[in-house]
Amino acid sequence: MPAFTIDPDDHVAVRLLRNQEPLANGFAEFENEKELAALAANWPATRLVAIWNKLPGTVRGRQVYGPQDRRPSHLEQHPEADAS
């Protein structure tokens, strides 16, 4: 199964095999979403945006909204839309 490595500059590299040697300081490795979620649990949202913006084929983002964040007013639904 391929593994993914994130370097200290937030570049993601794909490896054919998981690294058997200890990773250099600041590097992280994961194979699936669950492992990535565990790695990213304590990362600031700005790091996630930086990584996302470096992935090929993605639409550049500027912010990440989590459950603790208030959604921007232009994304909130009008109350009358929920009544139907």
C-alpha positions, 0 to 999 in steps of 0.5 A: 500500500502506498504511503504519504510523507509530509515534510516540514514545508508541508509538501506531500510525497507518495512512496510505494512502501512505508518507510522502515527507517525512522523519519527525520525530525518534522516529517510525518507519514500516513497510509490512510484517512484515519492515520492522517486524521490522527496526525492532523488532530493537533495541527492548526487549520492554517497548516491543513490549508497550506498542505491542501493548496500544494496538492495538484488538482485542488482548488486553492483554499484560504480558510477551514471552518470547523464545528467551533467556527461560525459560518460566514453570513453569506453561507447561512441559510435564510430561516424561511428556507428551513420552513419548507 
